[in-house]
Amino acid sequence: MMHRQERVKRRAARGQGLVEYALTIALVGLVSIAALFSFGLLVQRTLGVLAGSMGGHVGDTSGAITIEITRAECQVDYYFNWVGYWIEGNTNVDPASLTLRTNFGDGVNRAGQLLLLEPNGPGRFKLERLETGVPVDPGNCPTGIAIQASDGSLAVSPMITRVFTSAP
């Protein structure tokens, strides 16, 4: 008699793990989609920097989020002993929500210091920075930049390098 009760319990318990299994599969799917989306944005920024390094200049001005780079310049001044970045552009979102990528990485210079875009009046952004901890050398200038919004909107530009060797 006990044997029959165990068989009935076992039969009633079949399929109980199916719900947990389905939830696990759904959770793994959602995590995978989020990871692939993030990876896709990273790849897009990297290809944008590559295009900018080769002279490409593209702005995203047709979607809900617009980004346009109007100035991208790196100055190396041997006389005053500094390296500086000047980046300016137009956008319709908060500049703090944009990601800047150079050929040195996401939002960093050659020394690993953060490069943050800041507002420059209504609808504009800028980055004006004199570098510290970076040797004064044109090789410490990025060759291209990409600025990307969270929806994938992207602006790309080459970085113009200007070298000064004497007093102005």
C-alpha positions in Angstrom: 0.0 0.0 0.0 2.9 2.4 0.8 4.4 1.6 -2.5 1.2 2.8 -4.3 1.0 6.1 -2.3 4.6 6.9 -3.2 3.9 6.3 -6.9 0.8 8.6 -6.8 2.9 11.3 -5.0 5.7 11.0 -7.6 3.2 11.2 -10.5 1.6 14.3 -8.9 5.1 15.9 -8.6 6.0 15.5 -12.2 6.2 18.8 -14.1 6.7 20.8 -10.9 10.2 21.9 -12.1 8.8 23.0 -15.5 7.8 26.4 -14.2 11.2 27.0 -12.6 12.9 25.8 -15.7 10.9 28.2 -17.9 11.6 31.1 -15.6 15.3 30.3 -15.7 15.3 30.2 -19.5 13.4 33.5 -19.7 15.8 35.2 -17.3 18.9 33.9 -19.1 17.3 35.2 -22.4 16.8 38.7 -20.9 20.3 38.9 -19.5 21.7 37.8 -22.9 19.7 40.4 -24.8 21.0 43.2 -22.4 24.6 42.0 -22.7 24.4 41.8 -26.5 22.9 45.3 -26.7 25.6 46.7 -24.5 28.3 44.9 -26.6 26.7 46.2 -29.8 27.0 49.8 -28.5 30.6 49.3 -27.6 31.4 47.8 -31.1 29.6 50.7 -32.7 31.6 53.3 -30.7 34.9 51.4 -31.6 34.1 51.4 -35.3 33.1 55.1 -35.0 36.6 55.9 -33.6 38.2 53.9 -36.4 36.2 55.8 -39.0 37.1 59.1 -37.3 40.8 58.2 -37.3 40.6 57.6 -41.0 39.0 61.1 -41.6 35.3 60.3 -41.4 33.1 63.1 -40.1 29.5 62.1 -39.4 26.8 63.5 -37.1 23.5 61.9 -36.2 21.0 64.8 -36.8 17.8 63.0 -38.0 16.6 60.9 -35.1 15.0 61.7 -31.7 18.5 62.3 -30.3 20.8 64.5 -32.3 24.6 64.7 -31.9 27.0 66.7 -34.1 30.7 67.4 -33.5 31.7 70.9 -34.7 35.3 71.0 -33.3 37.7 68.2 -32.3 41.2 69.4 -31.7 44.3 68.3 -29.7 47.0 70.9 -29.2 50.6 70.1 -28.2 52.5 73.1 -27.0 56.2 72.4 -26.5 56.8 76.1 -25.4 54.3 76.1 -22.6 54.7 72.3 -22.0 51.1 71.1 -22.2 48.7 68.9 -24.2 45.1 70.0 -24.5 41.8 68.8 -25.9 39.1 71.0 -27.3 35.9 69.3 -28.4 32.6 71.1 -29.1 29.3 70.2 -30.7 25.5 70.3 -30.7 23.0 67.9 -29.1 19.4 67.9 -27.8 20.2 65.8 -24.7 22.1 66.3 -21.5 25.9 66.1 -22.3 26.4 64.0 -19.2 24.3 61.2 -20.7 26.7 61.0 -23.8 29.6 58.6 -24.0 32.9 59.9 -25.4 35.3 57.3 -26.9 38.8 57.9 -28.2 41.3 55.4 -29.4 42.5 55.3 -25.8 39.2 53.9 -24.5 35.7 55.0 -23.3 35.9 58.5 -21.9 39.6 58.4 -20.9 42.9 60.0 -22.1 46.2 58.2 -22.6 46.9 58.4 -18.8 43.5 56.9 -18.0 42.0 60.1 -16.7 38.3 60.8 -17.3 37.2 63.0 -20.1 33.7 64.3 -19.4 31.5 66.3 -21.7 29.8 69.4 -20.1 27.1 71.8 -21.2 28.2 74.8 -23.3 25.0 76.8 -23.5 21.6 75.6 -24.8 21.9 72.6 -27.1 25.7 72.6 -27.0 28.5 70.6 -25.3 32.2 71.0 -24.9 35.3 69.4 -23.4 38.2 71.8 -22.8 41.0 70.2 -20.9 44.7 70.7 -20.4 46.3 67.3 -19.7 48.4 66.5 -16.6 50.5 63.4 -16.3 50.8 63.0 -20.0 54.1 63.6 -21.8 54.1 66.5 -24.2 54.0 64.6 -27.5 51.7 64.5 -30.5 51.4 60.7 -29.9 49.4 61.4 -26.8 46.6 63.0 -29.0 43.7 60.8 -30.0 43.4 60.3 -33.7 39.6 60.0 -33.8 36.6 60.4 -31.5 33.1 59.0 -31.3 30.3 60.4 -29.1 27.3 58.1 -28.6 23.9 58.4 -26.9 22.2 55.6 -25.0 19.9 54.9 -28.0 22.8 54.3 -30.3 22.9 57.7 -32.0 26.5 58.4 -32.9 28.7 61.3 -34.1 32.2 60.7 -35.4 35.1 63.0 -36.1 38.9 62.9 -36.7 40.9 64.7 -34.0 43.0 67.5 -35.6 46.4 67.7 -33.9 48.1 71.1 -33.8 51.8 71.4 -32.6 53.3 74.7 -31.3 57.0 75.0 -30.8 57.5 78.7 -30.0 55.9 81.5 -28.2 52.8 83.1 -29.9 
